[in-house]
Amino acid sequence: RHLRLTFNGRELFAAAAQGTTLLRGRPLGSDWTALGEGDELRFGFALLRVGGEPPLARGSEPARRFDRARVAWGVGGALLLLLALLVVGLVSKGHHSSAAGAGASASAAAPSASSATAPAVVPAEPVPAEPVPAEPALPLPLPVEAAPAEVAMPLPLEREGEATLLNPGAAAAPAKPLVAYPQNIANRPIPRIGDQPWLISDTWREHHERLLRAAGRATAKVIFLGDSITAGWWSAPAYKEYFGKYSPLNLGIVSDTTQNVLWRIEHGALDGTHPQVVVTMVGVNNLAGGFSAQDTASGVGAIVASVQRRLPEARVLLLGVLPARQEASNPLRQRIQDCNRLLQGFAKPGRVEVLDVGAVLLEPDGSIAKTTLRDYLHPTPEGYEKLSRAIAPKLEGLLGG
């Protein structure tokens, strides 16, 4: 059984991956669901409670460890107290004996009339202050490791049914973690994280570096920039049929978010290229991972601005986020529509064209068929045919026919 969790810096989200997971007594779906304080997730024989530390069950192993630790600290504290009292007593007794001996020698050396009758003055023995043992710090019943605030990264929707790109290999942590933007910022360049929050995924970076060495970078008239939908376009027959004459360069990477694409641009993705048009489509992973439509649109806008800075002579064809999930009533559909409305504000005549063609992938009732989007997200060859046919006239116009 598998359960997926993600944290966007403000809220914790959960989604079922495999098997049945119960939340508040009801099955948890595959959509991201926000969790609240005290919520319980039950999957198989496991129980995950959100927020707070549950009381220890009497007779459980954590409770027995806690009791043993408490007894050990109590006995140890008592022994330390007795040892301290013994040491103080011995030191005080030695001091008293030395003082008495010195007094007797002085009397014998210089006797007087008054000393014969007056009682000997015995110095008062200091009363040792009773040490107060520090309260022992009892061990936690269960180990708790505080995670850095920058660990959380919304899980890309595209990772459903796709091979993960994160490198699970172990790596030694540096003495001081590198400074990085929190993973919940959509409009700043952020790499894909590796097995530690301060490490970049080796597999993802290697893919990025392979694209930097791709053949035809200097001669491509059109560049496609985005996530797995863009990456998968390259293998569809429609890609060559509609765009092959432009010697296209495909810079899509599976599961990328807007911040990941920004990082790739900042680290050479467009260097050495001279396209006439850059086709950009990205954002569904942000929206599915908990980002708002406003945050996602801000990230897409940052990508458009970054492309224009590096390729001032190129035009940008900004495609709207494609619809996802089977039913038109799915909440993700609404976030996608809200984001696409905001993307229209990035249009600049002669510089940036915005085109939303998602409707060509929908059934008459607004639903999605698997013959068009195989997992209600990634296009099938038929889906790519519809998508290519819809944007081909616009792209040809931008290239001057």
C-alpha atoms as a printed R data frame, in Angstrom:
    type eleno elety resid chain resno       x      y       z
1   ATOM     1    CA   ARG     A     1   0.000  0.000   0.000
2   ATOM     2    CA   HIS     A     2   1.215  3.481  -0.792
3   ATOM     3    CA   LEU     A     3   0.186  6.923   0.434
4   ATOM     4    CA   ARG     A     4   1.423 10.193  -1.105
5   ATOM     5    CA   LEU     A     5   2.025 13.282   1.034
6   ATOM     6    CA   THR     A     6   3.182 16.773   0.109
7   ATOM     7    CA   PHE     A     7   3.599 20.092   1.932
8   ATOM     8    CA   ASN     A     8   3.433 23.457   0.150
9   ATOM     9    CA   GLY     A     9   4.797 25.499   3.023
10  ATOM    10    CA   ARG     A    10   1.367 26.209   4.461
11  ATOM    11    CA   GLU     A    11  -0.733 23.045   4.328
12  ATOM    12    CA   LEU     A    12  -0.185 19.290   4.281
13  ATOM    13    CA   PHE     A    13  -1.891 17.381   1.459
14  ATOM    14    CA   ALA     A    14  -2.502 13.646   1.002
15  ATOM    15    CA   ALA     A    15  -3.601 11.496  -1.937
16  ATOM    16    CA   ALA     A    16  -4.115  7.758  -2.313
17  ATOM    17    CA   ALA     A    17  -1.582  6.060  -4.581
18  ATOM    18    CA   GLN     A    18  -2.277  2.339  -4.211
19  ATOM    19    CA   GLY     A    19  -4.708  0.463  -2.023
20  ATOM    20    CA   THR     A    20  -7.461  1.951   0.132
21  ATOM    21    CA   THR     A    21  -6.679  4.827   2.489
22  ATOM    22    CA   LEU     A    22  -9.337  6.104   4.887
23  ATOM    23    CA   LEU     A    23  -9.549  9.759   5.908
24  ATOM    24    CA   ARG     A    24 -12.186 10.740   8.451
25  ATOM    25    CA   GLY     A    25 -13.714  7.304   7.888
26  ATOM    26    CA   ARG     A    26 -14.077  7.711   4.123
27  ATOM    27    CA   PRO     A    27 -11.854  6.445   1.282
28  ATOM    28    CA   LEU     A    28  -9.219  8.974   0.211
29  ATOM    29    CA   GLY     A    29  -9.197  9.733  -3.516
30  ATOM    30    CA   SER     A    30  -6.287 10.312  -5.887
31  ATOM    31    CA   ASP     A    31  -6.799 14.092  -5.809
32  ATOM    32    CA   TRP     A    32  -4.754 16.106  -3.330
33  ATOM    33    CA   THR     A    33  -6.788 16.636  -0.147
34  ATOM    34    CA   ALA     A    34  -5.817 19.176   2.525
35  ATOM    35    CA   LEU     A    35  -5.297 17.680   5.999
36  ATOM    36    CA   GLY     A    36  -6.220 19.385   9.267
37  ATOM    37    CA   GLU     A    37  -5.110 19.131  12.868
38  ATOM    38    CA   GLY     A    38  -6.114 15.791  14.326
39  ATOM    39    CA   ASP     A    39  -6.976 14.100  11.011
40  ATOM    40    CA   GLU     A    40  -6.214 10.377  10.906
41  ATOM    41    CA   LEU     A    41  -5.153  8.438   7.815
42  ATOM    42    CA   ARG     A    42  -5.589  4.657   7.977
43  ATOM    43    CA   PHE     A    43  -4.010  2.427   5.338
44  ATOM    44    CA   GLY     A    44  -3.569 -1.283   5.907
45  ATOM    45    CA   PHE     A    45  -2.385 -1.752   9.491
46  ATOM    46    CA   ALA     A    46  -0.877  1.750   9.630
47  ATOM    47    CA   LEU     A    47  -2.298  4.855  11.286
48  ATOM    48    CA   LEU     A    48  -1.002  8.367  10.607
49  ATOM    49    CA   ARG     A    49  -2.255 11.154  12.863
50  ATOM    50    CA   VAL     A    50  -1.733 14.818  11.860
51  ATOM    51    CA   GLY     A    51  -0.510 17.211  14.556
52  ATOM    52    CA   GLY     A    52   0.274 16.675  18.235
53  ATOM    53    CA   GLU     A    53   1.862 13.694  19.963
54  ATOM    54    CA   PRO     A    54  -0.558 10.863  20.763
55  ATOM    55    CA   PRO     A    55  -0.609  9.505  24.331
56  ATOM    56    CA   LEU     A    56   1.444  6.376  24.918
57  ATOM    57    CA   ALA     A    57  -0.593  3.213  25.144
58  ATOM    58    CA   ARG     A    58  -0.136  1.468  28.512
59  ATOM    59    CA   GLY     A    59   2.023 -1.607  28.092
60  ATOM    60    CA   SER     A    60   3.293 -0.595  24.658
61  ATOM    61    CA   GLU     A    61   6.995 -0.764  23.880
62  ATOM    62    CA   PRO     A    62   7.365  3.072  23.713
63  ATOM    63    CA   ALA     A    63   5.649  3.326  27.099
64  ATOM    64    CA   ARG     A    64   7.938  0.675  28.589
65  ATOM    65    CA   ARG     A    65  10.999  2.504  27.209
66  ATOM    66    CA   PHE     A    66   9.723  5.728  28.726
67  ATOM    67    CA   ASP     A    67   9.191  4.068  32.164
68  ATOM    68    CA   ARG     A    68  12.642  2.434  32.107
69  ATOM    69    CA   ALA     A    69  14.273  5.743  31.237
70  ATOM    70    CA   ARG     A    70  12.402  7.527  34.047
71  ATOM    71    CA   VAL     A    71  13.492  4.926  36.640
72  ATOM    72    CA   ALA     A    72  17.086  5.042  35.391
73  ATOM    73    CA   TRP     A    73  17.204  8.827  35.670
74  ATOM    74    CA   GLY     A    74  15.680  8.703  39.158
75  ATOM    75    CA   VAL     A    75  18.212  6.174  40.470
76  ATOM    76    CA   GLY     A    76  21.081  7.976  38.801
77  ATOM    77    CA   GLY     A    77  20.005 11.307  40.305
78  ATOM    78    CA   ALA     A    78  19.837  9.828  43.819
79  ATOM    79    CA   LEU     A    79  23.323  8.308  43.517
80  ATOM    80    CA   LEU     A    80  24.761 11.605  42.297
81  ATOM    81    CA   LEU     A    81  23.189 13.409  45.269
82  ATOM    82    CA   LEU     A    82  24.662 10.951  47.800
83  ATOM    83    CA   LEU     A    83  28.072 11.212  46.172
84  ATOM    84    CA   ALA     A    84  27.962 15.014  46.323
85  ATOM    85    CA   LEU     A    85  27.042 14.992  50.032
86  ATOM    86    CA   LEU     A    86  29.875 12.552  50.820
87  ATOM    87    CA   VAL     A    87  32.470 14.684  49.015
88  ATOM    88    CA   VAL     A    88  31.320 17.886  50.742
89  ATOM    89    CA   GLY     A    89  31.398 16.168  54.157
90  ATOM    90    CA   LEU     A    90  34.942 14.876  53.686
91  ATOM    91    CA   VAL     A    91  36.237 18.266  52.581
92  ATOM    92    CA   SER     A    92  34.550 19.995  55.519
93  ATOM    93    CA   LYS     A    93  35.946 17.480  58.027
94  ATOM    94    CA   GLY     A    94  39.499 17.956  56.749
95  ATOM    95    CA   HIS     A    95  39.158 21.717  57.053
96  ATOM    96    CA   HIS     A    96  37.909 21.398  60.652
97  ATOM    97    CA   SER     A    97  40.805 19.113  61.657
98  ATOM    98    CA   SER     A    98  43.397 21.495  60.192
99  ATOM    99    CA   ALA     A    99  41.929 24.491  62.017
100 ATOM   100    CA   ALA     A   100  41.812 22.688  65.366
101 ATOM   101    CA   GLY     A   101  45.432 21.534  65.075
102 ATOM   102    CA   ALA     A   102  46.644 25.035  64.293
103 ATOM   103    CA   GLY     A   103  44.776 26.435  67.307
104 ATOM   104    CA   ALA     A   104  46.342 23.891  69.683
105 ATOM   105    CA   SER     A   105  49.862 24.663  68.485
106 ATOM   106    CA   ALA     A   106  49.366 28.390  68.993
107 ATOM   107    CA   SER     A   107  48.135 27.877  72.577
108 ATOM   108    CA   ALA     A   108  51.130 25.764  73.500
109 ATOM   109    CA   ALA     A   109  53.565 28.243  72.044
110 ATOM   110    CA   ALA     A   110  52.055 31.383  73.718
111 ATOM   111    CA   PRO     A   111  50.055 30.494  76.887
112 ATOM   112    CA   SER     A   112  48.310 33.293  78.786
113 ATOM   113    CA   ALA     A   113  46.239 33.728  81.920
114 ATOM   114    CA   SER     A   114  43.051 34.100  80.017
115 ATOM   115    CA   SER     A   115  43.599 30.996  77.951
116 ATOM   116    CA   ALA     A   116  43.739 28.851  81.014
117 ATOM   117    CA   THR     A   117  40.180 29.595  81.971
118 ATOM   118    CA   ALA     A   118  38.438 30.506  78.719
119 ATOM   119    CA   PRO     A   119  36.912 27.699  76.684
120 ATOM   120    CA   ALA     A   120  38.527 26.899  73.367
121 ATOM   121    CA   VAL     A   121  36.880 28.593  70.415
122 ATOM   122    CA   VAL     A   122  35.883 25.973  67.858
123 ATOM   123    CA   PRO     A   123  35.214 27.311  64.379
124 ATOM   124    CA   ALA     A   124  31.720 26.570  63.208
125 ATOM   125    CA   GLU     A   125  31.547 23.818  60.641
126 ATOM   126    CA   PRO     A   126  29.986 25.122  57.442
127 ATOM   127    CA   VAL     A   127  26.693 23.494  56.591
128 ATOM   128    CA   PRO     A   128  26.830 22.345  52.993
129 ATOM   129    CA   ALA     A   129  24.007 23.521  50.824
130 ATOM   130    CA   GLU     A   130  22.014 20.621  49.551
131 ATOM   131    CA   PRO     A   131  22.562 20.407  45.805
132 ATOM   132    CA   VAL     A   132  19.427 20.391  43.714
133 ATOM   133    CA   PRO     A   133  19.832 17.888  40.914
134 ATOM   134    CA   ALA     A   134  18.832 19.133  37.504
135 ATOM   135    CA   GLU     A   135  15.670 17.565  36.209
136 ATOM   136    CA   PRO     A   136  16.766 14.860  33.774
137 ATOM   137    CA   ALA     A   137  15.729 15.366  30.180
138 ATOM   138    CA   LEU     A   138  13.636 12.304  29.497
139 ATOM   139    CA   PRO     A   139  14.011 10.842  26.046
140 ATOM   140    CA   LEU     A   140  11.105 11.190  23.671
141 ATOM   141    CA   PRO     A   141   9.028  8.036  23.439
142 ATOM   142    CA   LEU     A   142   9.476  8.063  19.681
143 ATOM   143    CA   PRO     A   143  12.305  9.666  17.683
144 ATOM   144    CA   VAL     A   144  11.223 12.916  16.058
145 ATOM   145    CA   GLU     A   145  13.418 14.561  13.429
146 ATOM   146    CA   ALA     A   146  12.660 18.181  12.593
147 ATOM   147    CA   ALA     A   147  12.722 18.716   8.836
148 ATOM   148    CA   PRO     A   148  14.007 21.970   7.350
149 ATOM   149    CA   ALA     A   149  11.283 24.344   6.183
150 ATOM   150    CA   GLU     A   150  12.582 24.133   2.639
151 ATOM   151    CA   VAL     A   151  12.171 20.381   2.244
152 ATOM   152    CA   ALA     A   152   8.597 20.406   1.034
153 ATOM   153    CA   MET     A   153   7.966 20.261  -2.664
154 ATOM   154    CA   PRO     A   154   4.513 19.700  -4.210
155 ATOM   155    CA   LEU     A   155   4.399 16.291  -5.829
156 ATOM   156    CA   PRO     A   156   3.938 16.642  -9.593
157 ATOM   157    CA   LEU     A   157   0.719 15.237 -10.976
158 ATOM   158    CA   GLU     A   158   2.721 13.872 -13.888
159 ATOM   159    CA   ARG     A   159   4.483 11.427 -11.599
160 ATOM   160    CA   GLU     A   160   1.322  9.318 -11.525
161 ATOM   161    CA   GLY     A   161   2.158  6.361 -13.729
162 ATOM   162    CA   GLU     A   162   5.523  7.846 -14.671
163 ATOM   163    CA   ALA     A   163   8.970  6.712 -13.546
164 ATOM   164    CA   THR     A   164  10.206  9.035 -10.826
165 ATOM   165    CA   LEU     A   165  13.221 11.166 -11.665
166 ATOM   166    CA   LEU     A   166  14.432 11.596  -8.113
167 ATOM   167    CA   ASN     A   167  17.748  9.911  -7.341
168 ATOM   168    CA   PRO     A   168  17.323  7.615  -4.306
169 ATOM   169    CA   GLY     A   169  21.086  7.141  -3.880
170 ATOM   170    CA   ALA     A   170  22.534  8.131  -0.523
171 ATOM   171    CA   ALA     A   171  24.848 11.127  -0.310
172 ATOM   172    CA   ALA     A   172  26.793 12.661   2.558
173 ATOM   173    CA   ALA     A   173  25.226 15.868   3.894
174 ATOM   174    CA   PRO     A   174  27.435 18.947   3.742
175 ATOM   175    CA   ALA     A   175  28.545 20.593   6.948
176 ATOM   176    CA   LYS     A   176  26.283 23.565   6.198
177 ATOM   177    CA   PRO     A   177  23.230 23.245   3.909
178 ATOM   178    CA   LEU     A   178  23.308 25.474   0.866
179 ATOM   179    CA   VAL     A   179  20.881 28.357   0.768
180 ATOM   180    CA   ALA     A   180  17.945 27.640  -1.519
181 ATOM   181    CA   TYR     A   181  14.554 29.121  -2.252
182 ATOM   182    CA   PRO     A   182  11.701 27.339  -0.457
183 ATOM   183    CA   GLN     A   183  10.039 24.798  -2.705
184 ATOM   184    CA   ASN     A   184   6.669 26.555  -2.518
185 ATOM   185    CA   ILE     A   185   7.734 29.530  -4.682
186 ATOM   186    CA   ALA     A   186   6.591 29.230  -8.301
187 ATOM   187    CA   ASN     A   187   8.337 32.242  -9.871
188 ATOM   188    CA   ARG     A   188  11.951 31.717  -8.792
189 ATOM   189    CA   PRO     A   189  14.517 29.286 -10.266
190 ATOM   190    CA   ILE     A   190  14.498 26.151  -8.123
191 ATOM   191    CA   PRO     A   191  16.009 22.777  -9.113
192 ATOM   192    CA   ARG     A   192  14.439 19.408  -8.485
193 ATOM   193    CA   ILE     A   193  15.594 18.153  -5.104
194 ATOM   194    CA   GLY     A   194  17.558 14.959  -4.561
195 ATOM   195    CA   ASP     A   195  17.516 12.630  -1.569
196 ATOM   196    CA   GLN     A   196  18.294 15.599   0.704
197 ATOM   197    CA   PRO     A   197  16.677 19.060   0.479
198 ATOM   198    CA   TRP     A   198  20.011 20.749  -0.233
199 ATOM   199    CA   LEU     A   199  20.933 18.339  -3.057
200 ATOM   200    CA   ILE     A   200  19.869 18.557  -6.682
201 ATOM   201    CA   SER     A   201  18.477 15.362  -8.186
202 ATOM   202    CA   ASP     A   202  21.360 13.801 -10.116
203 ATOM   203    CA   THR     A   203  19.040 12.111 -12.610
204 ATOM   204    CA   TRP     A   204  17.159 15.328 -13.331
205 ATOM   205    CA   ARG     A   205  20.328 17.386 -13.709
206 ATOM   206    CA   GLU     A   206  21.861 14.770 -16.020
207 ATOM   207    CA   HIS     A   207  18.751 14.972 -18.209
208 ATOM   208    CA   HIS     A   208  19.073 18.765 -18.265
209 ATOM   209    CA   GLU     A   209  22.746 18.480 -19.258
210 ATOM   210    CA   ARG     A   210  21.925 16.010 -22.042
211 ATOM   211    CA   LEU     A   211  19.524 18.569 -23.477
212 ATOM   212    CA   LEU     A   212  22.325 21.133 -23.382
213 ATOM   213    CA   ARG     A   213  24.257 18.855 -25.771
214 ATOM   214    CA   ALA     A   214  21.295 17.939 -27.988
215 ATOM   215    CA   ALA     A   215  21.888 17.949 -31.726
216 ATOM   216    CA   GLY     A   216  20.369 20.797 -33.701
217 ATOM   217    CA   ARG     A   217  20.336 23.363 -30.895
218 ATOM   218    CA   ALA     A   218  21.877 26.057 -33.093
219 ATOM   219    CA   THR     A   219  19.630 25.410 -36.126
220 ATOM   220    CA   ALA     A   220  16.204 24.890 -34.516
221 ATOM   221    CA   LYS     A   221  13.607 27.388 -35.720
222 ATOM   222    CA   VAL     A   222  11.131 26.323 -33.027
223 ATOM   223    CA   ILE     A   223  11.796 25.305 -29.419
224 ATOM   224    CA   PHE     A   224   9.253 23.458 -27.288
225 ATOM   225    CA   LEU     A   225   9.743 24.195 -23.563
226 ATOM   226    CA   GLY     A   226   7.802 22.536 -20.751
227 ATOM   227    CA   ASP     A   227   7.070 19.381 -18.767
228 ATOM   228    CA   SER     A   228   6.200 15.769 -19.655
229 ATOM   229    CA   ILE     A   229   3.371 16.733 -22.012
230 ATOM   230    CA   THR     A   230   5.930 18.686 -24.011
231 ATOM   231    CA   ALA     A   231   8.510 15.888 -23.700
232 ATOM   232    CA   GLY     A   232   6.015 13.269 -24.909
233 ATOM   233    CA   TRP     A   233   5.084 15.378 -27.919
234 ATOM   234    CA   TRP     A   234   8.437 14.548 -29.516
235 ATOM   235    CA   SER     A   235   7.558 10.842 -29.861
236 ATOM   236    CA   ALA     A   236   4.095 11.407 -31.404
237 ATOM   237    CA   PRO     A   237   3.742 11.032 -35.197
238 ATOM   238    CA   ALA     A   238   2.008 14.430 -35.312
239 ATOM   239    CA   TYR     A   239   5.154 16.163 -34.034
240 ATOM   240    CA   LYS     A   240   7.148 15.325 -37.148
241 ATOM   241    CA   GLU     A   241   4.161 15.748 -39.435
242 ATOM   242    CA   TYR     A   242   3.269 19.269 -38.328
243 ATOM   243    CA   PHE     A   243   6.573 20.639 -37.011
244 ATOM   244    CA   GLY     A   244   9.368 18.603 -38.609
245 ATOM   245    CA   LYS     A   245  10.003 21.276 -41.262
246 ATOM   246    CA   TYR     A   246  11.047 23.713 -38.500
247 ATOM   247    CA   SER     A   247  13.879 21.478 -37.167
248 ATOM   248    CA   PRO     A   248  12.277 21.677 -33.695
249 ATOM   249    CA   LEU     A   249  14.187 21.311 -30.433
250 ATOM   250    CA   ASN     A   250  12.229 19.693 -27.596
251 ATOM   251    CA   LEU     A   251  13.257 20.821 -24.075
252 ATOM   252    CA   GLY     A   252  10.521 19.098 -22.079
253 ATOM   253    CA   ILE     A   253  11.343 17.194 -18.878
254 ATOM   254    CA   VAL     A   254   8.904 14.919 -17.069
255 ATOM   255    CA   SER     A   255   7.289 16.336 -13.904
256 ATOM   256    CA   ASP     A   256   8.806 19.812 -14.167
257 ATOM   257    CA   THR     A   257   7.111 22.714 -12.410
258 ATOM   258    CA   THR     A   258   7.437 26.379 -13.375
259 ATOM   259    CA   GLN     A   259  10.291 26.885 -10.902
260 ATOM   260    CA   ASN     A   260  12.178 23.916 -12.365
261 ATOM   261    CA   VAL     A   261  11.880 25.281 -15.918
262 ATOM   262    CA   LEU     A   262  13.101 28.668 -14.649
263 ATOM   263    CA   TRP     A   263  16.155 26.991 -13.126
264 ATOM   264    CA   ARG     A   264  16.928 25.243 -16.389
265 ATOM   265    CA   ILE     A   265  16.700 28.510 -18.322
266 ATOM   266    CA   GLU     A   266  18.980 30.188 -15.772
267 ATOM   267    CA   HIS     A   267  21.460 27.326 -16.233
268 ATOM   268    CA   GLY     A   268  21.837 27.309 -19.995
269 ATOM   269    CA   ALA     A   269  18.723 25.629 -21.432
270 ATOM   270    CA   LEU     A   270  18.443 28.292 -24.170
271 ATOM   271    CA   ASP     A   271  22.123 29.154 -24.557
272 ATOM   272    CA   GLY     A   272  23.446 28.816 -28.102
273 ATOM   273    CA   THR     A   273  19.971 28.623 -29.661
274 ATOM   274    CA   HIS     A   274  18.491 31.004 -32.248
275 ATOM   275    CA   PRO     A   275  14.800 30.077 -32.614
276 ATOM   276    CA   GLN     A   276  12.162 32.214 -34.241
277 ATOM   277    CA   VAL     A   277   9.457 30.890 -31.877
278 ATOM   278    CA   VAL     A   278   9.517 29.350 -28.410
279 ATOM   279    CA   VAL     A   279   6.405 27.272 -27.636
280 ATOM   280    CA   THR     A   280   5.861 27.135 -23.874
281 ATOM   281    CA   MET     A   281   3.382 24.988 -21.957
282 ATOM   282    CA   VAL     A   282   3.832 24.349 -18.223
283 ATOM   283    CA   GLY     A   283   1.931 24.683 -14.944
284 ATOM   284    CA   VAL     A   284  -0.235 21.615 -14.463
285 ATOM   285    CA   ASN     A   285   2.152 20.162 -11.889
286 ATOM   286    CA   ASN     A   286   2.000 23.359  -9.853
287 ATOM   287    CA   LEU     A   287  -1.797 23.441  -9.904
288 ATOM   288    CA   ALA     A   288  -2.100 19.746  -9.018
289 ATOM   289    CA   GLY     A   289   0.513 20.091  -6.275
290 ATOM   290    CA   GLY     A   290  -1.287 22.761  -4.241
291 ATOM   291    CA   PHE     A   291  -0.222 26.003  -5.914
292 ATOM   292    CA   SER     A   292  -2.942 28.560  -6.551
293 ATOM   293    CA   ALA     A   293  -3.877 29.750 -10.014
294 ATOM   294    CA   GLN     A   294  -2.296 33.129  -9.198
295 ATOM   295    CA   ASP     A   295   1.008 31.606  -8.051
296 ATOM   296    CA   THR     A   296   1.161 29.299 -11.056
297 ATOM   297    CA   ALA     A   297   0.420 32.109 -13.511
298 ATOM   298    CA   SER     A   298   3.148 34.175 -11.838
299 ATOM   299    CA   GLY     A   299   5.591 31.324 -12.451
300 ATOM   300    CA   VAL     A   300   4.581 31.034 -16.112
301 ATOM   301    CA   GLY     A   301   4.970 34.802 -16.507
302 ATOM   302    CA   ALA     A   302   8.478 34.592 -15.057
303 ATOM   303    CA   ILE     A   303   9.344 31.944 -17.669
304 ATOM   304    CA   VAL     A   304   8.053 34.148 -20.514
305 ATOM   305    CA   ALA     A   305  10.081 37.105 -19.216
306 ATOM   306    CA   SER     A   306  13.216 34.965 -18.862
307 ATOM   307    CA   VAL     A   307  12.850 33.628 -22.420
308 ATOM   308    CA   GLN     A   308  12.479 37.149 -23.785
309 ATOM   309    CA   ARG     A   309  15.580 38.362 -21.947
310 ATOM   310    CA   ARG     A   310  17.701 35.597 -23.426
311 ATOM   311    CA   LEU     A   311  16.104 35.471 -26.877
312 ATOM   312    CA   PRO     A   312  14.949 39.027 -27.586
313 ATOM   313    CA   GLU     A   313  14.445 38.317 -31.294
314 ATOM   314    CA   ALA     A   314  12.229 35.253 -30.749
315 ATOM   315    CA   ARG     A   315   8.468 35.251 -30.379
316 ATOM   316    CA   VAL     A   316   6.764 33.279 -27.627
317 ATOM   317    CA   LEU     A   317   3.712 31.099 -28.243
318 ATOM   318    CA   LEU     A   318   2.306 30.554 -24.749
319 ATOM   319    CA   LEU     A   319  -0.116 27.632 -24.609
320 ATOM   320    CA   GLY     A   320  -2.741 27.376 -21.903
321 ATOM   321    CA   VAL     A   321  -2.558 24.561 -19.355
322 ATOM   322    CA   LEU     A   322  -4.333 21.523 -20.801
323 ATOM   323    CA   PRO     A   323  -7.382 20.112 -18.989
324 ATOM   324    CA   ALA     A   324  -6.802 17.227 -16.587
325 ATOM   325    CA   ARG     A   325  -8.916 14.716 -14.662
326 ATOM   326    CA   GLN     A   326 -11.824 12.889 -16.226
327 ATOM   327    CA   GLU     A   327 -14.830 14.863 -15.026
328 ATOM   328    CA   ALA     A   328 -15.507 18.511 -15.790
329 ATOM   329    CA   SER     A   329 -16.558 19.025 -12.148
330 ATOM   330    CA   ASN     A   330 -13.138 18.086 -10.775
331 ATOM   331    CA   PRO     A   331 -11.701 20.963  -8.680
332 ATOM   332    CA   LEU     A   332  -8.429 20.833 -10.615
333 ATOM   333    CA   ARG     A   333 -10.336 21.741 -13.782
334 ATOM   334    CA   GLN     A   334 -11.491 24.998 -12.191
335 ATOM   335    CA   ARG     A   335  -7.967 25.913 -11.085
336 ATOM   336    CA   ILE     A   336  -6.716 25.262 -14.618
337 ATOM   337    CA   GLN     A   337  -9.409 27.507 -16.100
338 ATOM   338    CA   ASP     A   338  -8.640 30.265 -13.580
339 ATOM   339    CA   CYS     A   339  -4.933 30.045 -14.402
340 ATOM   340    CA   ASN     A   340  -5.539 30.148 -18.151
341 ATOM   341    CA   ARG     A   341  -7.605 33.313 -17.786
342 ATOM   342    CA   LEU     A   342  -4.687 34.935 -16.006
343 ATOM   343    CA   LEU     A   343  -2.258 33.808 -18.719
344 ATOM   344    CA   GLN     A   344  -4.167 35.908 -21.247
345 ATOM   345    CA   GLY     A   345  -2.712 38.976 -19.523
346 ATOM   346    CA   PHE     A   346   0.786 38.087 -20.774
347 ATOM   347    CA   ALA     A   347  -0.103 38.636 -24.425
348 ATOM   348    CA   LYS     A   348   2.011 41.267 -26.204
349 ATOM   349    CA   PRO     A   349   1.285 41.937 -29.882
350 ATOM   350    CA   GLY     A   350   4.237 40.901 -31.983
351 ATOM   351    CA   ARG     A   351   6.092 39.415 -28.991
352 ATOM   352    CA   VAL     A   352   3.907 36.995 -27.032
353 ATOM   353    CA   GLU     A   353   0.868 35.123 -28.366
354 ATOM   354    CA   VAL     A   354  -1.380 33.274 -25.906
355 ATOM   355    CA   LEU     A   355  -3.375 30.313 -27.190
356 ATOM   356    CA   ASP     A   356  -5.697 28.088 -25.159
357 ATOM   357    CA   VAL     A   357  -6.600 25.016 -27.208
358 ATOM   358    CA   GLY     A   358  -7.592 22.671 -24.371
359 ATOM   359    CA   ALA     A   359 -11.190 22.481 -25.597
360 ATOM   360    CA   VAL     A   360 -10.168 20.337 -28.578
361 ATOM   361    CA   LEU     A   361  -9.289 17.542 -26.138
362 ATOM   362    CA   LEU     A   362 -12.695 17.474 -24.404
363 ATOM   363    CA   GLU     A   363 -15.830 15.480 -25.105
364 ATOM   364    CA   PRO     A   364 -19.111 17.353 -25.737
365 ATOM   365    CA   ASP     A   365 -20.071 17.044 -22.055
366 ATOM   366    CA   GLY     A   366 -16.712 18.427 -20.931
367 ATOM   367    CA   SER     A   367 -15.297 15.079 -19.832
368 ATOM   368    CA   ILE     A   368 -12.022 13.545 -21.021
369 ATOM   369    CA   ALA     A   369 -11.795 10.236 -22.890
370 ATOM   370    CA   LYS     A   370  -8.861  7.877 -22.490
371 ATOM   371    CA   THR     A   371  -8.546  7.733 -26.248
372 ATOM   372    CA   THR     A   372  -7.498 11.397 -26.086
373 ATOM   373    CA   LEU     A   373  -5.657 11.622 -22.749
374 ATOM   374    CA   ARG     A   374  -4.554  8.138 -21.735
375 ATOM   375    CA   ASP     A   375  -4.462  8.889 -17.972
376 ATOM   376    CA   TYR     A   376  -6.682 11.993 -18.144
377 ATOM   377    CA   LEU     A   377  -3.508 14.085 -18.354
378 ATOM   378    CA   HIS     A   378  -1.017 12.882 -21.003
379 ATOM   379    CA   PRO     A   379  -2.183 12.902 -24.635
380 ATOM   380    CA   THR     A   380  -2.361  9.742 -26.682
381 ATOM   381    CA   PRO     A   381  -1.172  9.866 -30.309
382 ATOM   382    CA   GLU     A   382  -4.745 10.898 -31.160
383 ATOM   383    CA   GLY     A   383  -4.603 13.618 -28.511
384 ATOM   384    CA   TYR     A   384  -1.299 14.965 -29.833
385 ATOM   385    CA   GLU     A   385  -2.806 14.956 -33.342
386 ATOM   386    CA   LYS     A   386  -5.656 17.201 -32.150
387 ATOM   387    CA   LEU     A   387  -3.275 19.425 -30.215
388 ATOM   388    CA   SER     A   388  -0.824 19.792 -33.138
389 ATOM   389    CA   ARG     A   389  -3.552 20.508 -35.632
390 ATOM   390    CA   ALA     A   390  -4.947 23.239 -33.356
391 ATOM   391    CA   ILE     A   391  -1.700 25.192 -32.940
392 ATOM   392    CA   ALA     A   392  -0.128 24.605 -36.372
393 ATOM   393    CA   PRO     A   393  -1.849 27.584 -38.096
394 ATOM   394    CA   LYS     A   394  -0.821 29.988 -35.308
395 ATOM   395    CA   LEU     A   395   2.760 28.720 -35.342
396 ATOM   396    CA   GLU     A   396   2.977 29.000 -39.129
397 ATOM   397    CA   GLY     A   397   1.742 32.590 -38.931
398 ATOM   398    CA   LEU     A   398   4.398 33.484 -36.356
399 ATOM   399    CA   LEU     A   399   7.072 31.989 -38.625
400 ATOM   400    CA   GLY     A   400   5.881 34.080 -41.543
401 ATOM   401    CA   GLY     A   401   4.260 31.281 -43.489
